[in-house]
Amino acid sequence: QVQLVESGGGLVEAGGSLRLSCEASGLTFSSYRMGWFRQAPGKEREFVGRIRGIDRSTTYADSVKGRFTLSRDNAKNTLYLQMNSLKPEDTAVYYCAASESNLGSYAYWGQGTQVTVSS
């Protein structure tokens, strides 16, 4: 049974930083493409970034490029999202997700962690 558990959310002032973690179990973590998504109140869920399993190549949404960094520790089955220079518009529930392939949809999702950025 695949489980993804996010942590690290909270309340931070604009310009501040947070690091989210996503601990995975029940899957061969190193072979999975992992992604971060977010959903703000009243808005659709949007892509934040993704990191591949083997080569650890990353892709980011334009809205977070240069401010957010994805990384992974395959030995710890953990995905990270370092968020710097946070803005009020980054306020959302952040979800991690896992995909077995580099092109397919994400089959597994965490329960989300709330990030609130005050102005």
ChimeraX attribute file (.defattr): number of C-alpha atoms within 10 A of each C-alpha:
attribute: neighborCount
match mode: 1-to-1
recipient: residues
	/A:1	5
	/A:2	13
	/A:3	17
	/A:4	23
	/A:5	19
	/A:6	24
	/A:7	17
	/A:8	14
	/A:9	18
	/A:10	14
	/A:11	13
	/A:12	18
	/A:13	14
	/A:14	17
	/A:15	14
	/A:16	14
	/A:17	16
	/A:18	18
	/A:19	16
	/A:20	22
	/A:21	22
	/A:22	26
	/A:23	19
	/A:24	22
	/A:25	15
	/A:26	10
	/A:27	15
	/A:28	13
	/A:29	24
	/A:30	20
	/A:31	17
	/A:32	20
	/A:33	24
	/A:34	31
	/A:35	26
	/A:36	25
	/A:37	19
	/A:38	22
	/A:39	19
	/A:40	17
	/A:41	9
	/A:42	6
	/A:43	9
	/A:44	9
	/A:45	15
	/A:46	14
	/A:47	19
	/A:48	24
	/A:49	22
	/A:50	25
	/A:51	24
	/A:52	22
	/A:53	22
	/A:54	12
	/A:55	9
	/A:56	15
	/A:57	12
	/A:58	16
	/A:59	16
	/A:60	19
	/A:61	14
	/A:62	11
	/A:63	12
	/A:64	18
	/A:65	12
	/A:66	12
	/A:67	14
	/A:68	20
	/A:69	20
	/A:70	24
	/A:71	18
	/A:72	21
	/A:73	13
	/A:74	16
	/A:75	8
	/A:76	12
	/A:77	17
	/A:78	20
	/A:79	26
	/A:80	23
	/A:81	23
	/A:82	14
	/A:83	20
	/A:84	17
	/A:85	15
	/A:86	23
	/A:87	19
	/A:88	15
	/A:89	13
	/A:90	20
	/A:91	20
	/A:92	21
	/A:93	18
	/A:94	26
	/A:95	26
	/A:96	30
	/A:97	26
	/A:98	26
	/A:99	20
	/A:100	20
	/A:101	15
	/A:102	14
	/A:103	8
	/A:104	9
	/A:105	12
	/A:106	17
	/A:107	11
	/A:108	14
	/A:109	20
	/A:110	19
	/A:111	14
	/A:112	22
	/A:113	21
	/A:114	20
	/A:115	22
	/A:116	21
	/A:117	20
	/A:118	16
	/A:119	11
